[in-house]
Amino acid sequence: MGSRMIHPVSVCLSLSLGTCWTSTPSPSPTPVGGTRARREGTWGPGKTEGRGGGAGRPEVLPSPLPLPPAVVVLYTQSRASQEWREFGRTEVIDNTLNPDFVRKFVLDYFFEEKQNLRFDVYNVDSRTNISKPDFLGQAFLALGEVIGGQGSRVERPLTGVPGKKCGTILLTAEELSNCRDIATMQLCANKLDKKDFFGKSDPFLVFYRSNEDGTFTICHKTEVVKNTLNPVWQPFSIPVRVLCNGDYDRTVKIDVYDWDRDGSHDFIGEFTTSYRELSKAQNQFTVYEVLNPRKKCKKKKYVNSGTVTLLSFSVDSEFTFVDYIKGGTQLNFTVAIDFTASNGNPLQPTSLHYMSPYQLSAYAMALKAVGEIIQDYDSDKLFPAYGFGAKLPPEGRISHQFPLNNNDEDPNCVGIEGVLESYFQSLRTVQLYGPTYFAPVINLVARAAAKISDGSQYYVLLIITDGVISDMTQTKEAIVSASSLPMSIIIVGVGPAMFEAMEELDGDDVRVSSRGRYAERDIVQFVPFRDYVDRSGNQVLSMARLAKDVLAEIPEQLLSYMRTRDIQPRPPPPANPRPTPAPEHP
């Protein structure tokens, strides 16, 4: 199954409003629309510019009739119970057309989960209890929609008051950086003390960062250089947050030891520095005296126990998945569905494709679970969708990459609902047949991915299958070739098969190879759908579990491609950028 994103990314959510309400509380919630102030004190949304796509400096009303204070309450939804729970609320702001709230919401963001949010806006009169405010409107959206919005910004209309325009809410997401820099350095030593009776010394370095209470925590050890008093250690990299916890002036202590086989290493000496001081070596060598306090106390003529020289020091940024998405990288989602006869007759309840009026099939559930998350990161919401292993009307031609919408010129479906609709329509018109070939559709998507290598597009292919594969050799070759492209492959196995072939394609234990050539990256993630089915029959929970596991590797796979190509994220676009060209779909 591969590695998992163990730690979530923390994001800070900023809120602004471009909303409308009355200047005095009404007996019932009655926001009033319009764009200009009227004499009776009813106000409409003003136009501003700035952070969040519309909230800049709050517009103070030129009227003796002040606006009632506004507050926004954020609710998050439980995956299991679907229950809404209050996460927090903003401060109260009054007398402005466009409140720009200082209080932010810090949430843990998981790419692989659908994190539903609800924002309720209230008109709070100081004369009333805050628990019974006037309702001004609400907005529903997923956290991924904000992250995936252009520049990680999104604007949504407020709804919930029948017949009234409630204004808009503007959201901006920003990743909380905990010093993501990586420091790379190389050190050498000169004339260290001789510790071994029959040789010289076997020196190594131990780095410690200081803590708030004056203690030290080990954070790095170099390799041992055998039998020398003038060692040159290999360059090494360490996160700056590990070295100094992001405090550039915090003390870093470095001990020099002589290695002994039995673990009783001999202390040679120590010196202290800081990240800020180390960073000066980008322009010049820095030499430190290695001091042994005991020797210094005993010997009056003691100078030092040698010196350590910092030969080189450089700092690189450790970019995250959010950095690339915020910089405009689009995830292009393509679907490929198994239409082979081994799935069973779609008209029979025993079929994996059976279209029950009461519940979704395993194929439809897998498609909906993954697609509903991926679609938040694709700006045009157009998804190419294909089937394979079927006979097509009218002549009965066997195809392994036919468009589900029956349009060879434009296989795009509008949204995940459009993909589902085309899938259901294909089940009614094509004949399930065989054999099961994966390679044609993998190569189809790979050809599109090969045309865009600047990091602006990343392709995700979802293959849903019952696990019987007929072109294993060709599929391995296709995966090896695709591993050098901005592309990931998700395979969801449905039904009772053992899926040994799918496990082999996953390549977690043994990297996929073809004709002596190994995959450059691990780009395949396989999961059997049966492992995620909720025993109580809760389809929503089943889909959430599947999406969480099947999408967990996508961020790291995207980052691995960007790192190997030395592609840095683009800066976020301005608040109102010009529209970008649509990505090329397979």
QUICORRA-V680345 format. One record per pair of residues at least 24 apart in sequence whose ideal C-beta (glycine too) atoms are under 10 Angstrom apart, sorted by the first residue. I is the first residue (numbers start at 1). J is the second residue. Records with the same first field share a line. If there is no record, write none. Layout:
# QUICORRA-V680345
I->J, J
This chain:
# QUICORRA-V680345
1->503, 506, 508, 525, 526, 527, 549, 550, 552, 553
2->506, 507, 508, 509, 522, 524, 525, 526, 552, 553, 556, 557
3->508, 522, 552, 553, 556, 557
4->112, 548, 549, 552, 553, 556
5->110, 111, 112, 321, 551, 552, 553, 554, 555, 556
6->552
7->108
8->107, 108, 109, 110, 111, 113
9->107, 108, 109, 110, 111, 147, 175, 176, 320, 321, 322, 323, 555
10->106, 107, 108, 109, 174, 175, 176, 177, 178, 322
11->104, 105, 106, 107, 108, 109, 143, 146, 147, 152, 172, 173, 174, 175, 176, 322
12->104, 105, 106, 107, 172, 173, 174, 175, 176
13->74, 87, 88, 104, 105, 106, 107, 109, 117, 119, 143, 146, 147, 152, 171, 172, 173, 174
14->51, 52, 55, 100, 101, 102, 103, 104, 105, 146, 153, 170, 171, 172, 173, 174
15->52, 55, 72, 74, 90, 99, 100, 101, 102, 103, 104, 105, 119, 121, 169, 170, 171, 172
16->48, 50, 51, 52, 53, 54, 55, 56, 58, 72, 98, 99, 100, 101, 155, 168, 169, 170, 171, 172
17->45, 52, 54, 55, 58, 70, 72, 90, 93, 96, 97, 98, 99, 100, 101, 119, 121, 136, 137, 158, 166, 167, 168, 169, 170
18->44, 45, 46, 47, 48, 52, 53, 54, 55, 59, 97, 98, 99, 155, 157, 158, 167, 168, 169, 170
19->43, 44, 45, 46, 67, 70, 72, 97, 98, 99, 121, 123, 136, 137, 157, 158, 165, 166, 167, 168, 169, 170
20->44, 45, 46, 67, 97, 136, 137, 158, 164, 165, 166, 167, 168
21->45, 67, 68, 70, 97, 121, 122, 123, 134, 136, 137, 164, 166, 167
22->65, 67, 68, 123, 134, 136
23->61, 63, 64, 65, 66, 67, 68, 95
24->65, 66, 67, 68, 123, 125
25->68, 123, 124, 125, 127, 128, 133, 134
26->123, 134
27->134
28->134, 135, 161
29->122, 123, 133, 134, 135, 136, 137, 160, 161, 162, 164, 166
30->123, 134, 135, 136, 161, 163, 164
31->121, 123, 134, 135, 136, 137, 158, 160, 161, 164, 165, 166, 167
32->161, 164, 165, 166
33->163, 164, 165, 166, 167
34->165
37->61, 62, 63, 65, 97
38->63
39->63, 65
40->65
41->65, 66, 67
43->67, 96, 97
44->97, 165, 167
45->97, 98, 165, 166, 167, 168
46->96, 97, 98, 167
47->97, 98
48->97, 98, 100, 170
49->575, 576
50->98, 100, 170, 575
51->100, 153, 170, 172, 174, 575
52->98, 100, 101, 151, 153, 154, 155, 169, 170, 171, 172, 575
53->149, 150, 151, 153, 154, 155, 168, 170, 171, 172, 574, 575, 576
54->98, 100, 153, 155, 168, 169, 170, 575, 576
55->98, 99, 100, 101, 155, 168, 169, 170, 171, 172, 575
56->98, 100, 575
57->96, 98, 100
58->93, 95, 96, 97, 98, 99, 100, 101
59->95, 96, 97, 98, 99, 100
60->95, 96, 97
61->94, 95, 96, 97
63->95
65->95
66->94, 95, 96
67->93, 94, 95, 96, 97, 99, 123
68->92, 94, 95, 122, 123, 124, 125, 126, 127, 128, 133, 134, 136
69->93, 94, 95, 96, 99, 122, 123, 124, 125, 126, 130, 133
70->94, 95, 96, 98, 99, 101, 121, 122, 123, 124, 133, 136, 167
71->99, 101, 103, 120, 121, 122, 123, 124, 130, 133, 136
72->99, 101, 103, 105, 119, 120, 121, 122, 136, 138, 139, 158, 169
73->118, 119, 120, 121, 122, 133, 138
74->105, 107, 117, 118, 119, 120
75->116, 117, 118, 119, 120, 138, 140
76->105, 107, 115, 116, 117, 118, 143
77->114, 115, 116, 117, 118, 140, 142
78->116
79->113, 114, 115, 116, 540, 541, 543, 544, 545, 547, 548
80->534, 538, 540, 541, 544, 545
81->538, 541
82->116, 538, 540, 541
84->116, 117, 118, 120, 140
85->118
86->118, 120
87->117, 118
89->120, 122, 130
90->119, 121
92->122, 124, 126, 130, 133
93->124
94->123, 124, 125, 126
97->167
98->167, 168, 170
100->170
104->172, 174, 176
105->143, 171, 173
106->176
107->143, 146, 173, 176
108->143
109->143, 144, 146, 147, 173, 175, 176, 321, 322
110->143, 144, 373, 548, 551, 552, 555
111->143, 144, 147, 148, 321, 322, 325, 331, 373, 374, 376, 377, 548, 551, 552, 553, 554, 555, 556, 558
112->144, 370, 373, 544, 546, 547, 548, 549, 550, 551, 552, 553, 554, 555
113->142, 143, 144, 373, 544, 545, 547, 548, 551, 552
114->142, 143, 144, 369, 372, 373, 376, 540, 543, 544, 547, 548, 551
115->141, 142, 143, 144, 145, 146, 147, 373
116->140, 141, 142, 143, 144, 145
117->141, 142, 143, 145, 146, 171
119->156, 158, 169, 171
120->158, 160
121->158, 160, 166, 167, 169
135->160, 161, 166
136->160, 161, 164, 166, 167
137->161, 164, 165, 166, 167, 168, 169
138->166, 169
139->166, 168, 169, 171
141->169, 171, 376
142->372, 373, 375, 376
143->171, 173, 376
144->173, 325, 372, 373, 374, 375, 376, 377
145->171, 173, 375, 376, 377
146->171, 172, 173, 376
147->173, 175, 321, 322, 325, 326, 376, 377
148->173, 325, 326, 329, 330, 331, 373, 374, 375, 376, 377, 378, 379
149->173, 325, 326, 376, 377, 379
150->326, 328, 379, 572, 573, 574, 575, 576, 577, 579, 580
151->326, 327, 328, 571, 572, 573, 574, 575, 576, 577
152->322, 325, 326, 327, 572, 573
153->326, 572, 573, 575, 576
154->376
170->575
172->572, 575
173->322, 325, 326
174->322, 326, 572
175->320, 321, 322, 323, 325, 326
176->322
177->241, 246, 317, 318, 320, 322, 323
178->239, 240, 241, 245, 246
179->239, 240, 241, 242, 243, 244, 245, 246, 247, 248, 275, 318
180->239, 240, 241, 246, 316, 317, 318, 319, 320, 323
181->239, 240, 241, 243, 246, 275, 279, 315, 316, 317, 318
182->237, 238, 239, 240, 241, 242, 243, 314, 315, 316, 317, 318
183->236, 237, 238, 239, 240, 242, 243, 244, 275, 278, 279, 313, 314, 315, 316
184->235, 236, 237, 238, 312, 313, 314, 315, 316
185->220, 233, 235, 236, 237, 238, 243, 278, 279, 281, 282, 310, 311, 312, 313, 314, 315
186->222, 232, 233, 234, 235, 236, 281, 309, 310, 311, 312, 313, 314
187->222, 231, 232, 233, 234, 235, 236, 254, 278, 281, 286, 288, 308, 309, 310, 311, 312, 313
188->225, 230, 231, 232, 233, 285, 307, 308, 309, 310, 311
189->225, 228, 229, 230, 231, 232, 233, 256, 268, 269, 288, 290, 305, 306, 307, 308, 309
190->229, 230, 231, 232, 287, 290, 306, 307, 308, 309
191->229, 230, 290, 304, 305, 306, 307
192->228, 229, 230, 231, 256, 258, 268, 269, 290, 304, 305, 306, 307, 308
193->229, 256, 258, 266, 267, 268, 269, 290, 292, 295, 304, 305, 306
194->229, 258, 268, 306
195->229, 257, 258, 259, 260, 265, 266, 267, 268, 305
196->227, 258, 259, 260, 266
198->227
199->226, 227, 228, 258
200->226, 227, 228, 229, 230, 231, 258
201->225, 226, 227, 228, 229, 230, 231, 256, 257, 258, 259, 266, 268, 306
202->226, 227, 228, 231, 257, 258, 259, 260, 261, 265, 266
203->227, 228, 229, 230, 231, 233, 256, 257, 258, 259, 265, 266, 268, 290, 306, 308
204->231, 233, 255, 256, 257, 258, 259, 265, 268
205->231, 233, 236, 254, 255, 256, 257, 268, 270, 290, 308
206->253, 254, 255, 256, 257, 265, 267, 270
207->236, 238, 242, 243, 252, 253, 254, 255, 273
208->243, 251, 252, 253, 254, 255, 270, 272
209->238, 241, 242, 243, 244, 245, 247, 250, 251, 252, 253, 275
210->244, 245, 247, 250, 251, 252, 253, 272, 274
211->245, 250, 251
212->245, 247, 250
214->251
216->251, 252, 253, 255
217->242, 245
218->253, 255
219->243, 244, 245, 252
220->252, 254
221->255, 257
222->254, 256, 257
223->259
224->257, 258, 259, 265
225->259
226->259
229->258, 268, 306
230->306, 307
231->256, 306, 308
232->309, 311
233->308, 311
235->311, 312, 313, 314
237->314, 315, 316, 318
239->318
240->275, 278, 279, 315, 318
241->318
243->274, 275, 278
244->274, 275, 276, 278
245->275
246->275
247->274, 275, 276
248->274, 275, 276, 277, 278, 279
249->274, 275, 276, 277
250->274, 275, 276
251->275
252->276, 277, 278
254->278, 288, 290, 308
255->290
256->288, 290, 291, 292, 305, 306, 308
267->292, 293, 294, 295, 305
268->292, 295, 305, 306
269->293, 294, 295, 296, 304, 305, 306, 307, 308
270->305, 308
271->304, 305, 307, 308
273->308, 310
275->313, 315
277->310, 313
278->310, 313, 315
279->310, 313, 314, 315
280->310, 313
281->309, 310, 311, 312, 313, 314
282->310, 312, 313, 314, 315
283->313
284->310
285->309, 310, 311, 312, 313
286->310, 311, 313
316->568
317->568, 569
318->559, 563
319->559, 562, 563, 567, 568, 569
320->555, 559, 569
321->377, 554, 555, 556, 557, 558, 559, 562, 569
322->555, 569
323->559, 562, 568, 569, 570, 571, 572
324->455, 456, 458, 555, 558, 559, 561, 562, 567, 568, 569, 570
325->376, 377, 458, 555, 558, 569, 572
326->569, 570, 571, 572, 573
327->455, 456, 568, 569, 570, 571, 572, 573
328->379, 455, 456, 457, 569, 570, 571, 572, 573, 577, 580
329->377, 454, 455, 456, 457, 458, 486, 558, 562, 567, 569, 570
330->377, 378, 379, 380, 452, 456, 457, 458, 459, 580, 582, 583
331->373, 374, 375, 376, 377, 378, 379, 457, 458, 459, 460, 486, 488, 554, 558, 583
332->374, 377, 378, 379, 380, 382, 383, 384, 445, 448, 449, 452, 457, 458, 459, 460, 461, 486, 487, 583, 584, 585, 586
333->370, 371, 373, 374, 375, 377, 378, 381, 382, 383, 384, 385, 416, 419, 459, 460, 461, 462, 490, 585
334->374, 383, 384, 385, 386, 411, 412, 419, 441, 444, 445, 448, 449, 459, 460, 461, 462, 463, 487, 489, 585, 586
335->366, 367, 370, 371, 374, 383, 384, 385, 386, 387, 404, 411, 413, 416, 419, 420, 422, 423, 441, 460, 461, 462, 463, 464, 490
336->384, 385, 386, 387, 388, 400, 401, 404, 438, 440, 441, 442, 444, 445, 461, 462, 463, 464, 465, 489, 491
337->363, 364, 366, 367, 385, 386, 387, 388, 389, 390, 404, 419, 422, 423, 426, 427, 441, 462, 463, 464, 465
338->363, 387, 388, 389, 390, 432, 434, 436, 438, 463, 464, 465, 466, 467, 468, 469, 492, 493, 494, 495
339->363, 386, 387, 388, 389, 390, 391, 392, 399, 400, 402, 404, 423, 426, 427, 430, 431, 432, 433, 434, 436, 465
340->387, 388, 389, 390, 400, 432, 433, 434, 435, 436, 437, 465, 466, 468, 469, 470
341->389, 390, 391, 431, 432, 433, 434, 435, 436, 468
342->389, 432, 433, 434, 435, 436, 465, 466, 467, 468, 495, 497
343->389, 427, 432, 434, 436, 465, 466, 468, 494, 495
344->432, 466, 495
345->432
346->424, 426, 427, 428, 430, 432
347->427, 428
351->427, 432, 495
352->464, 465, 466, 494, 495, 496, 529
353->423, 424, 426, 427, 432, 466, 494
354->427
355->423, 424, 427, 428
359->537, 539
360->420, 539, 542, 543
361->423, 424, 427, 494
362->464, 466, 492, 493, 494, 495, 529, 530, 533, 542, 546
363->420, 423, 427, 464, 465, 466, 492, 494, 495, 529
364->419, 420, 423, 424, 464, 539, 543
365->464, 492, 494, 529, 532, 533, 539, 540, 542, 543, 546
366->462, 464, 465, 490, 492, 493, 494, 527, 529, 532, 542, 543, 546, 547, 550
367->416, 419, 420, 423, 462, 464, 492, 543
368->416, 417, 419, 420, 539, 543, 546, 547
369->416, 492, 529, 532, 539, 540, 542, 543, 544, 545, 546, 547, 548, 550, 551
370->416, 460, 462, 464, 490, 492, 543, 546, 547, 550, 551, 554
371->413, 415, 416, 417, 419, 420, 462, 547
372->415, 416, 417, 543, 544, 547
373->416, 543, 544, 547, 548, 550, 551, 554
374->416, 460, 462, 490, 547, 551, 554
375->415, 416, 417, 419
377->458, 460, 554
378->415, 457, 460, 583, 585
379->579, 580, 582, 583
380->412, 414, 580, 582, 583, 585
381->412, 413, 414, 415, 416, 418
382->410, 411, 412, 413, 414, 415, 418, 582, 583, 585
383->411, 412, 413, 414, 415, 416, 418, 419, 422, 462, 585
384->410, 411, 412, 413, 419, 441, 444, 445, 448, 459, 461, 585, 586
385->411, 412, 413, 416, 418, 419, 420, 421, 422, 423, 426, 462
386->411, 422, 426, 440, 441, 444, 445, 461, 463, 586
387->422, 423, 426, 427, 430, 432, 441
388->434, 435, 436, 437, 438, 439, 440, 441, 463, 465
389->430, 432, 433, 434, 435, 436, 437, 438, 465, 466, 468, 470
390->426, 427, 429, 430, 431, 432, 433, 434
391->430, 431, 432, 433, 434
392->426, 429, 430, 431, 433
393->429, 430, 431
396->430, 431, 433
398->431, 433, 434, 435, 437
399->430, 433, 437, 440
400->434, 435, 436, 437, 438, 439, 440, 441, 444, 470, 471
401->437, 439, 440, 441, 442, 443, 444, 445, 586
402->426, 430, 441
404->430
406->430
410->585
411->444, 585, 586
412->582, 585
419->462
423->464
434->468, 470
435->468, 469, 470, 471
436->465, 466, 467, 468, 469, 470, 471, 475, 501
437->469, 470, 471, 474, 475
438->463, 465, 469, 470, 471, 472, 474, 475, 476, 478, 479, 489, 491, 501, 502, 505
439->469, 470, 471, 472, 473, 474, 475, 476, 477, 478, 479, 481
440->471, 474, 475, 478
441->475, 478, 489, 586
442->474, 475, 477, 478, 479, 481, 482, 487, 489, 524
443->474, 475, 477, 478, 481, 482, 586
444->478, 586
445->478, 482, 485, 487, 489, 585, 586
446->478, 479, 481, 482, 483, 484, 485, 487, 489, 586
447->482, 485, 584, 586
448->485, 487, 583, 584, 585, 586
449->482, 484, 485, 486, 487, 488, 561, 584, 586
450->481, 482, 484, 485, 486, 487
451->485, 583, 584, 586
452->485, 486, 583, 584
453->484, 485, 486, 561, 565, 567
454->486, 565, 567, 570
455->486, 558, 561, 562, 565, 566, 567, 568, 569, 570
456->486, 567, 570, 580, 581, 583
457->486, 487, 583, 584, 585
458->485, 486, 487, 488, 554, 557, 558, 561, 562, 583
459->485, 486, 487, 488, 489, 583, 584, 585, 586
460->486, 487, 488, 489, 490, 523, 525, 551, 554, 557, 558
461->487, 488, 489, 490, 491, 523, 524, 586
462->488, 489, 490, 491, 492, 550, 551
463->489, 490, 491, 492, 493, 502, 505, 524, 526
464->490, 491, 492, 493, 494, 529
465->491, 492, 493, 494, 495, 497, 499, 501, 502, 526
466->493, 494, 495, 496, 497, 499
467->491, 493, 494, 495, 496, 497, 498, 499, 500, 501, 502, 503, 526, 528
468->495, 497, 499, 501
469->499, 501, 502, 504, 505
470->501
472->501, 504, 505
473->514, 515
474->514
475->501, 504, 505, 512, 514, 524
476->504, 505, 507, 512, 513, 514, 515, 517, 519
477->512, 513, 514, 515, 517
478->512, 514
479->505, 507, 512, 513, 514, 519, 522, 523, 524
480->507, 511, 512, 513, 514, 515, 517, 518, 519, 520, 523
481->514, 517, 519, 520
482->519, 520, 521, 523, 524
483->507, 511, 512, 517, 518, 519, 520, 521, 522, 523, 524, 557, 560, 561
484->519, 520, 521, 523, 561, 564, 565
485->520, 521, 523, 561
486->523, 557, 558, 561, 562, 565, 567
487->521, 523, 557, 558, 561
488->521, 522, 523, 524, 525, 551, 553, 554, 555, 556, 557, 558, 560, 561
489->523, 524, 525, 526, 557
490->523, 524, 525, 526, 527, 550, 551, 553, 554
491->524, 525, 526, 527, 528, 550
492->525, 526, 527, 528, 529, 532, 546, 550
493->526, 527, 528, 529, 530, 531
494->528, 529, 530
495->528, 529, 530
496->528, 530
497->528, 530
498->528
499->526, 527, 528, 530
501->526
502->526, 527, 528
503->528
506->553
508->553
520->560, 561, 564
521->556, 557, 560, 561, 563, 564
522->553, 556, 557, 560
523->553, 554, 557, 560, 561
524->553, 557
525->549, 550, 551, 552, 553, 554, 557
526->550
527->551, 552
